[in-house]
Amino acid sequence: MERSLRRKSVRLIAAVSRGGGIGKNGKLPWNLPSEFQYFLKKVTSVSRPGKMNLMVWGKLCWYSNSTSLFLLPNILHVVLSKTMSTAPDHAHFVREDFDSAVRMAAEPPLADLIETIWVVGGTQVYRDALQHPWCDLLYLTDVMADFDCDVFFPEFDQELFKLQDKFPGVPSEIQEECGIKYKFQVFKRETADGV
Ligand SMILES: NC(=O)c1ccc[n+]([C@@H]2O[C@H](COP(=O)([O-])OP(=O)(O)OC[C@H]3O[C@@H](n4cnc5c(N)ncnc54)[C@H](OP(=O)(O)O)[C@@H]3O)[C@@H](O)[C@H]2O)c1
């Protein structure tokens, strides 16, 4: 990326079960309302009024979510697709690859507006985001149970992204909901490229 681009924090957020599963038949394999509230709080948080975050979606994720998610405050949505030429209803943009979405957020007219780029899956979008030099934080909820899944979070280098013992704004104790235990985790990039 050239110098004229305004660097943004690229963050991944996902809930991941034992064995790395994240989805089944186009949906989340679990129903964890408080975990979902945590997700909403993270992606909608901005440092001051008037700022916005960019949420990056794969096409299937976009269509598998209810419209209430698309109307969240402080968020612009970009859907990634190589086959769609116009943004789907309620989305603001469509881009054909991850780099184009990041570039859009880092260039005028959005560069002054966008604070954080939140990557919300699926697998290929996460994979591309993990390769991006601006990717600094992974918010991964460890769902401490086995679920039958057909979509998985990609492998990543845990020497490069280090699990944090504690992280601001992230409860460190184990949670339990609907009989399922889970814990919020943050992995932080530890290299010179990290923010
Ligand atoms: N547990 C969690 O936190 C979590 C988070 C996210 C998703 N999920 C689950 O994951 C599943 C959906 O994920 P998925 O991996 O199957 O599908 P997906 O990434 O949402 O959608 C795949 C499609 O999106 C487009 N696409 C994806 N990555 C792209 C890229 N880097 N560049 C350009 N286009 C890209 C392509 O569309 P075209 O074919 O049009 O090019 C591709 O066919 C669902 O079950 C969902 O519930 C779970």
The ligand as an SDF file (V2000), in Angstrom:
LIG
                    3D

 48 52  0  0  0  0  0  0  0  0999 V2000
  -18.7390  -17.8780   14.2390 N   0  0  0  0  0  0  0  0  0  0  0  0
  -18.5200  -16.7070   13.6760 C   0  0  0  0  0  0  0  0  0  0  0  0
  -18.0570  -15.7720   14.3440 O   0  0  0  0  0  0  0  0  0  0  0  0
  -18.7780  -16.5210   12.2230 C   0  0  0  0  0  0  0  0  0  0  0  0
  -18.3120  -15.3800   11.5840 C   0  0  0  0  0  0  0  0  0  0  0  0
  -18.5290  -15.2500   10.2240 C   0  0  0  0  0  0  0  0  0  0  0  0
  -19.1820  -16.2330    9.5330 C   0  0  0  0  0  0  0  0  0  0  0  0
  -19.6460  -17.3230   10.1750 N   0  0  0  0  0  0  0  0  0  0  0  0
  -20.3360  -18.3960    9.4490 C   0  0  0  0  0  0  0  0  0  0  0  0
  -19.5700  -18.6880    8.2760 O   0  0  0  0  0  0  0  0  0  0  0  0
  -20.4440  -19.0710    7.2220 C   0  0  0  0  0  0  0  0  0  0  0  0
  -20.2640  -18.1670    5.9950 C   0  0  0  0  0  0  0  0  0  0  0  0
  -18.9010  -18.0810    5.6430 O   0  0  0  0  0  0  0  0  0  0  0  0
  -18.3430  -18.6780    4.2640 P   0  0  0  0  0  0  0  0  0  0  0  0
  -16.8580  -18.7220    4.3900 O   0  0  0  0  0  0  0  0  0  0  0  0
  -19.0680  -19.9290    3.9430 O   0  0  0  0  0  0  0  0  0  0  0  0
  -18.8120  -17.6090    3.1830 O   0  0  0  0  0  0  0  0  0  0  0  0
  -18.5480  -16.0460    2.9230 P   0  0  0  0  0  0  0  0  0  0  0  0
  -17.1210  -15.6990    3.0270 O   0  0  0  0  0  0  0  0  0  0  0  0
  -19.4880  -15.2310    3.7530 O   0  0  0  0  0  0  0  0  0  0  0  0
  -19.0490  -15.9300    1.4250 O   0  0  0  0  0  0  0  0  0  0  0  0
  -18.3300  -16.5300    0.3740 C   0  0  0  0  0  0  0  0  0  0  0  0
  -18.5060  -15.6860   -0.8560 C   0  0  0  0  0  0  0  0  0  0  0  0
  -18.1600  -14.3350   -0.5640 O   0  0  0  0  0  0  0  0  0  0  0  0
  -17.3100  -13.8130   -1.5750 C   0  0  0  0  0  0  0  0  0  0  0  0
  -15.9720  -13.6800   -1.0030 N   0  0  0  0  0  0  0  0  0  0  0  0
  -15.5220  -14.2150    0.1530 C   0  0  0  0  0  0  0  0  0  0  0  0
  -14.2470  -13.8430    0.3800 N   0  0  0  0  0  0  0  0  0  0  0  0
  -13.8930  -13.0510   -0.6430 C   0  0  0  0  0  0  0  0  0  0  0  0
  -12.6950  -12.3500   -0.9610 C   0  0  0  0  0  0  0  0  0  0  0  0
  -11.6410  -12.3810   -0.1350 N   0  0  0  0  0  0  0  0  0  0  0  0
  -12.6590  -11.6440   -2.0820 N   0  0  0  0  0  0  0  0  0  0  0  0
  -13.7510  -11.6070   -2.8960 C   0  0  0  0  0  0  0  0  0  0  0  0
  -14.9130  -12.2430   -2.6580 N   0  0  0  0  0  0  0  0  0  0  0  0
  -14.9830  -12.9520   -1.5200 C   0  0  0  0  0  0  0  0  0  0  0  0
  -17.3750  -14.7910   -2.7110 C   0  0  0  0  0  0  0  0  0  0  0  0
  -18.5150  -14.4230   -3.4710 O   0  0  0  0  0  0  0  0  0  0  0  0
  -18.5670  -14.5410   -5.0950 P   0  0  0  0  0  0  0  0  0  0  0  0
  -18.7180  -16.0210   -5.3280 O   0  0  0  0  0  0  0  0  0  0  0  0
  -19.7560  -13.7380   -5.4700 O   0  0  0  0  0  0  0  0  0  0  0  0
  -17.2700  -14.0110   -5.6100 O   0  0  0  0  0  0  0  0  0  0  0  0
  -17.6040  -16.1150   -2.0020 C   0  0  0  0  0  0  0  0  0  0  0  0
  -18.2330  -17.0930   -2.8110 O   0  0  0  0  0  0  0  0  0  0  0  0
  -21.8470  -19.0070    7.8010 C   0  0  0  0  0  0  0  0  0  0  0  0
  -22.1720  -20.2920    8.3160 O   0  0  0  0  0  0  0  0  0  0  0  0
  -21.7010  -18.0280    8.9440 C   0  0  0  0  0  0  0  0  0  0  0  0
  -22.7080  -18.1970    9.9430 O   0  0  0  0  0  0  0  0  0  0  0  0
  -19.4410  -17.4830   11.5150 C   0  0  0  0  0  0  0  0  0  0  0  0
  1  2  1  0
  2  3  2  0
  2  4  1  0
  4  5  1  0
  4 48  2  0
  5  6  2  0
  6  7  1  0
  7  8  2  0
  8  9  1  0
  8 48  1  0
  9 10  1  0
  9 46  1  0
 10 11  1  0
 11 12  1  0
 11 44  1  0
 12 13  1  0
 13 14  1  0
 14 15  2  0
 14 16  1  0
 14 17  1  0
 17 18  1  0
 18 19  2  0
 18 20  1  0
 18 21  1  0
 21 22  1  0
 22 23  1  0
 23 24  1  0
 23 42  1  0
 24 25  1  0
 25 26  1  0
 25 36  1  0
 26 27  1  0
 26 35  1  0
 27 28  2  0
 28 29  1  0
 29 30  1  0
 29 35  2  0
 30 31  1  0
 30 32  2  0
 32 33  1  0
 33 34  2  0
 34 35  1  0
 36 37  1  0
 36 42  1  0
 37 38  1  0
 38 39  2  0
 38 40  1  0
 38 41  1  0
 42 43  1  0
 44 45  1  0
 44 46  1  0
 46 47  1  0
M  CHG  2   8   1  16  -1
M  END
$$$$
